[in-house]
Amino acid sequence: MNTPVFEEFDPASDCDCPGCRHWRSVLPFSARSPAGRAPGHPAAHRALIAATAAAAAGAALGASPAAAAPAAAHAPYRPGVPAGDEPGTPQGGSAPLHGPGSGVPRPTSGVVIPATTRAQIIERAQTWVTAKVPYSMTAYWSDGYRQDCSGYVSMAWSLPGNEWTGSLGLYADRITKEELQPGDILLFHNPSDPQNGSHVVIFGGWTDSAHTQYTAYEQTPPHTRRQTTPYAYWSNSASYLPYRYKGLTTGTATSATSAGSAAPAAAAAQHGAPAAGSRPGAAAPGSAARVSGGAGAPSSHGVPSSHGVPGYPGRAMFRPGARNAYVTQLGRQLVKKGFGAYYTTGPGPRWGEADRRGVEAFQRAQGWRGGAADGYPGPETWRRLFS
């Protein structure tokens, strides 16, 4: 008796039937690859079960060893990632915006690296912190990015799709600890078991002069957070490597990615977000302010005016590790307005926790809460403080 040979068939990867949608949600790597096919479709799954049963029956009946057995499932195709360095567990993999089956095509011209600035990276990272985006390895936020750590970095870097810890390195260059600046990342990819420890965080600046702690923006259960973190991370510290995005520019970037969250009007005004109804993805006026690398006086080209507020230099001047004359100007105004209680010395040109807490106290005095009172001066904070 000949053992029947069952052939697996797998419909197109963009099939939108209820069964495909279900299996894509529980098997995020169910996608056709050049090397083989994974059992992503219910029919394919049933075919593999049938083939396995047939092979077992054939063995029991003494059938010929030439009977076909189902092949092992292959990992999804990811351009530029070495074979064998794929996630074998439910870690979110490379995917188009809004996920597989969304109808959004993958880029076909290799690695696309959009231009952006450090200021815009931190602005975008803050939008998820403010919205407290829930952590998920399979769900996608309204801006199209997957709600896990690598999706978060993909969003902050404004990448054209969702990457994973095994492919983010294609978009960045290795740097040293001493070279870290806001907008860079600390990446740990465990190729032997990507689900075991692999993680990535966005570096927000040093919080101490010894460079033993920094502000980390990260997507982790239960939701996006920003907090002081020991270098390089709480666990597996030696495995985290610093990287810098290849698309960084020192001036104004041509576009910025919309956060896609419905923040309160006060928070939108505070952070300089586009007004309701503006074109999704359009950069907010002045949102790509030049990042100053050291102390110095305000621009000699006249009084700055970001977001239409005279004198406001942009949020990038008030980030962890920033050192410039605008920080001193802000601190002195906080003292003048009665919000200098947190200073033990100064104020001075280096942005610190005393500055942030003073700004937060001023923002709360305006009746603001949540993301609108995060301690970082937006244009409306500046306008009221100096009015």
PAROPA-156278 format. One line per field, with one value per residue (C-alpha): residue number from 1; residue in three letters; x, y, z negated. Coordinates in steps of 0.02 Angstrom, whole numbers. Layout:
% PAROPA-156278
lokol: NUM|...
bami: ala|...
c1: X|...
c2: Y|...
c3: Z|...
//
This chain:
% PAROPA-156278
lokol: 1|2|3|4|5|6|7|8|9|10|11|12|13|14|15|16|17|18|19|20|21|22|23|24|25|26|27|28|29|30|31|32|33|34|35|36|37|38|39|40|41|42|43|44|45|46|47|48|49|50|51|52|53|54|55|56|57|58|59|60|61|62|63|64|65|66|67|68|69|70|71|72|73|74|75|76|77|78|79|80|81|82|83|84|85|86|87|88|89|90|91|92|93|94|95|96|97|98|99|100|101|102|103|104|105|106|107|108|109|110|111|112|113|114|115|116|117|118|119|120|121|122|123|124|125|126|127|128|129|130|131|132|133|134|135|136|137|138|139|140|141|142|143|144|145|146|147|148|149|150|151|152|153|154|155|156|157|158|159|160|161|162|163|164|165|166|167|168|169|170|171|172|173|174|175|176|177|178|179|180|181|182|183|184|185|186|187|188|189|190|191|192|193|194|195|196|197|198|199|200|201|202|203|204|205|206|207|208|209|210|211|212|213|214|215|216|217|218|219|220|221|222|223|224|225|226|227|228|229|230|231|232|233|234|235|236|237|238|239|240|241|242|243|244|245|246|247|248|249|250|251|252|253|254|255|256|257|258|259|260|261|262|263|264|265|266|267|268|269|270|271|272|273|274|275|276|277|278|279|280|281|282|283|284|285|286|287|288|289|290|291|292|293|294|295|296|297|298|299|300|301|302|303|304|305|306|307|308|309|310|311|312|313|314|315|316|317|318|319|320|321|322|323|324|325|326|327|328|329|330|331|332|333|334|335|336|337|338|339|340|341|342|343|344|345|346|347|348|349|350|351|352|353|354|355|356|357|358|359|360|361|362|363|364|365|366|367|368|369|370|371|372|373|374|375|376|377|378|379|380|381|382|383|384|385|386|387
bami: met|asn|thr|pro|val|phe|glu|glu|phe|asp|pro|ala|ser|asp|cys|asp|cys|pro|gly|cys|arg|his|trp|arg|ser|val|leu|pro|phe|ser|ala|arg|ser|pro|ala|gly|arg|ala|pro|gly|his|pro|ala|ala|his|arg|ala|leu|ile|ala|ala|thr|ala|ala|ala|ala|ala|gly|ala|ala|leu|gly|ala|ser|pro|ala|ala|ala|ala|pro|ala|ala|ala|his|ala|pro|tyr|arg|pro|gly|val|pro|ala|gly|asp|glu|pro|gly|thr|pro|gln|gly|gly|ser|ala|pro|leu|his|gly|pro|gly|ser|gly|val|pro|arg|pro|thr|ser|gly|val|val|ile|pro|ala|thr|thr|arg|ala|gln|ile|ile|glu|arg|ala|gln|thr|trp|val|thr|ala|lys|val|pro|tyr|ser|met|thr|ala|tyr|trp|ser|asp|gly|tyr|arg|gln|asp|cys|ser|gly|tyr|val|ser|met|ala|trp|ser|leu|pro|gly|asn|glu|trp|thr|gly|ser|leu|gly|leu|tyr|ala|asp|arg|ile|thr|lys|glu|glu|leu|gln|pro|gly|asp|ile|leu|leu|phe|his|asn|pro|ser|asp|pro|gln|asn|gly|ser|his|val|val|ile|phe|gly|gly|trp|thr|asp|ser|ala|his|thr|gln|tyr|thr|ala|tyr|glu|gln|thr|pro|pro|his|thr|arg|arg|gln|thr|thr|pro|tyr|ala|tyr|trp|ser|asn|ser|ala|ser|tyr|leu|pro|tyr|arg|tyr|lys|gly|leu|thr|thr|gly|thr|ala|thr|ser|ala|thr|ser|ala|gly|ser|ala|ala|pro|ala|ala|ala|ala|ala|gln|his|gly|ala|pro|ala|ala|gly|ser|arg|pro|gly|ala|ala|ala|pro|gly|ser|ala|ala|arg|val|ser|gly|gly|ala|gly|ala|pro|ser|ser|his|gly|val|pro|ser|ser|his|gly|val|pro|gly|tyr|pro|gly|arg|ala|met|phe|arg|pro|gly|ala|arg|asn|ala|tyr|val|thr|gln|leu|gly|arg|gln|leu|val|lys|lys|gly|phe|gly|ala|tyr|tyr|thr|thr|gly|pro|gly|pro|arg|trp|gly|glu|ala|asp|arg|arg|gly|val|glu|ala|phe|gln|arg|ala|gln|gly|trp|arg|gly|gly|ala|ala|asp|gly|tyr|pro|gly|pro|glu|thr|trp|arg|arg|leu|phe|ser
c1: 0|72|68|-24|83|3|64|53|-26|-21|-127|-54|22|-98|-253|-382|-502|-553|-445|-288|-319|-335|-177|-78|-125|-72|73|152|287|164|223|287|475|590|661|496|323|264|93|9|-157|-282|-287|-98|-100|-227|-124|29|-72|-140|35|102|-40|-13|173|137|10|131|265|144|97|277|264|413|530|516|349|351|350|311|459|503|430|550|572|503|606|694|810|984|969|1085|999|982|977|788|670|603|482|336|447|379|471|496|326|249|159|-3|58|43|-116|-138|-116|35|177|350|491|567|725|828|855|768|840|732|816|773|848|884|749|619|670|644|482|411|472|385|217|204|259|122|-8|51|42|8|145|106|209|63|-40|-6|-36|-136|24|57|201|202|184|344|521|583|421|444|618|555|424|547|668|523|569|458|409|424|595|652|807|894|875|884|1074|1054|992|1128|1315|1403|1468|1551|1475|1566|1484|1305|1184|994|911|1042|993|1059|1025|1036|1000|1015|1028|1020|854|787|646|769|825|829|778|813|794|814|949|882|1039|1148|1074|1239|1413|1491|1387|1322|1137|1036|858|787|635|571|421|399|253|133|160|287|392|532|640|815|905|1076|1199|1181|1021|945|991|1111|1201|1359|1259|1188|1280|1261|1207|1175|1042|1119|989|1029|1043|1100|966|782|721|600|464|411|301|132|111|-69|-129|-269|-180|-275|-275|-163|-33|-39|-7|129|223|196|90|0|-175|-322|-358|-181|-105|-47|142|171|307|251|324|494|486|657|758|946|1024|1159|1309|1381|1365|1351|1250|1085|1099|1186|1065|931|803|745|562|507|322|289|342|475|630|584|731|644|626|794|882|804|846|951|1134|1096|1210|1174|1130|944|944|1018|891|749|813|830|652|588|673|600|426|442|476|660|640|725|890|1027|1153|1135|1036|1168|1186|1171|995|959|823|806|763|638|551|541|462|342|288|256|156|49|18|-63|-186|-101|-84|-16|91|59|154|306|435|500|463|360|314|160|259|391|263|177|339|411|249
c2: 0|168|306|456|612|773|937|1091|1240|1417|1557|1729|1811|1958|1847|1939|1797|1777|1622|1710|1860|1746|1648|1805|1868|1709|1661|1829|1745|1655|1724|1652|1656|1618|1471|1387|1410|1421|1353|1522|1480|1362|1254|1239|1198|1060|993|977|886|769|738|699|578|496|475|396|277|230|188|78|-17|-38|81|130|255|361|428|616|703|884|1001|1107|1281|1417|1589|1737|1823|1980|2066|2098|1985|1833|1665|1578|1744|1748|1750|1576|1640|1763|1917|2044|2030|2145|2202|2344|2485|2424|2244|2100|2101|2289|2324|2435|2374|2340|2448|2358|2461|2395|2487|2657|2780|2937|3096|3156|3253|3211|3333|3245|3072|3126|3217|3060|2950|3064|3049|2865|2902|3032|2915|2767|2651|2472|2345|2210|2104|2084|2244|2402|2579|2703|2769|2596|2543|2382|2410|2323|2387|2376|2447|2594|2630|2610|2743|2861|2846|2868|2708|2656|2495|2394|2321|2200|2185|2083|2215|2384|2376|2395|2572|2623|2632|2564|2700|2705|2742|2910|2959|2928|3073|3088|2991|2852|2677|2539|2373|2194|2061|1879|1784|1611|1651|1825|1806|1780|1954|2043|2224|2401|2571|2750|2850|3015|3086|3062|3100|3104|3171|2998|2928|2782|2823|2892|2931|2784|2791|2615|2510|2378|2302|2372|2528|2652|2734|2859|2835|2846|2682|2613|2597|2496|2416|2333|2159|2087|2254|2193|2136|2308|2400|2585|2630|2793|2812|2835|2961|3095|3273|3426|3540|3533|3366|3364|3267|3193|3046|3080|3002|2956|2980|3094|3197|3330|3504|3572|3436|3465|3650|3618|3497|3596|3460|3496|3563|3446|3412|3445|3327|3165|3151|3337|3413|3535|3708|3720|3541|3501|3629|3614|3520|3619|3519|3636|3793|3957|4111|4118|4128|4284|4283|4366|4312|4133|4101|3919|3878|4065|4106|4243|4191|4007|3905|3735|3585|3510|3640|3569|3385|3280|3321|3487|3632|3805|3983|3954|3836|3975|4100|3981|3946|4129|4161|4016|4094|4264|4189|4098|3921|3908|3805|3653|3741|3712|3803|3903|3906|3863|3814|3625|3554|3452|3382|3546|3634|3500|3501|3689|3688|3550|3653|3802|3695|3624|3801|3831|3689|3568|3383|3226|3250|3437|3448|3339|3468|3504|3680|3684|3844|3881|3855|3975|4105|4105|4100|4251|4349
c3: 0|52|-78|-9|12|-45|25|-82|3|-64|9|41|-112|-97|-101|-206|-246|-430|-449|-384|-494|-645|-610|-575|-748|-838|-723|-679|-573|-460|-295|-132|-115|32|-63|-105|-177|-355|-407|-420|-336|-418|-262|-262|-447|-418|-272|-381|-514|-381|-311|-484|-517|-349|-380|-549|-473|-337|-464|-561|-402|-348|-203|-100|-184|-27|-88|-101|-270|-300|-296|-446|-444|-390|-465|-369|-236|-298|-174|-243|-395|-390|-374|-540|-634|-638|-787|-823|-955|-956|-951|-828|-662|-515|-450|-350|-436|-519|-503|-378|-275|-300|-115|-148|-34|-99|-29|120|147|1|-162|-160|-286|-304|-366|-541|-686|-867|-919|-813|-877|-1057|-1013|-933|-1076|-1200|-1109|-1156|-1334|-1347|-1270|-1377|-1227|-1289|-1256|-1127|-1008|-886|-898|-799|-860|-758|-676|-603|-716|-817|-1003|-1058|-1089|-909|-840|-959|-893|-714|-753|-838|-692|-569|-475|-328|-416|-576|-612|-747|-857|-722|-586|-674|-658|-470|-499|-621|-652|-806|-922|-1092|-1261|-1263|-1098|-1155|-1128|-1140|-998|-993|-1050|-1162|-1077|-1140|-1010|-1062|-895|-974|-1060|-1017|-1141|-1283|-1334|-1166|-1192|-1133|-1218|-1159|-1246|-1313|-1393|-1547|-1717|-1812|-1779|-1803|-1659|-1761|-1733|-1589|-1538|-1441|-1327|-1304|-1257|-1391|-1488|-1535|-1426|-1358|-1491|-1518|-1671|-1742|-1703|-1754|-1609|-1502|-1568|-1721|-1659|-1529|-1540|-1454|-1302|-1259|-1121|-1075|-899|-805|-670|-497|-440|-570|-508|-605|-536|-495|-430|-285|-373|-538|-580|-659|-830|-791|-969|-1026|-1159|-1256|-1181|-1318|-1290|-1102|-1126|-1255|-1141|-982|-901|-736|-753|-732|-550|-490|-364|-450|-448|-422|-528|-659|-628|-710|-776|-704|-800|-786|-931|-1020|-1071|-1201|-1302|-1213|-1190|-1096|-909|-842|-696|-800|-928|-898|-864|-867|-847|-827|-1006|-1011|-1108|-1118|-1049|-1035|-1151|-1098|-1204|-1362|-1356|-1475|-1444|-1356|-1400|-1331|-1378|-1356|-1507|-1614|-1546|-1585|-1762|-1805|-1746|-1852|-2005|-1961|-1948|-2114|-2049|-2095|-2254|-2178|-2143|-2273|-2161|-2003|-1894|-1766|-1583|-1606|-1602|-1757|-1868|-1963|-1800|-1751|-1921|-1919|-1747|-1801|-1953|-1840|-1717|-1857|-1918|-1748|-1785|-1667|-1705|-1624|-1469|-1471|-1637|-1601|-1654|-1479|-1416|-1258|-1166|-1273|-1434|-1371|-1317|-1487|-1586|-1498|-1480
//
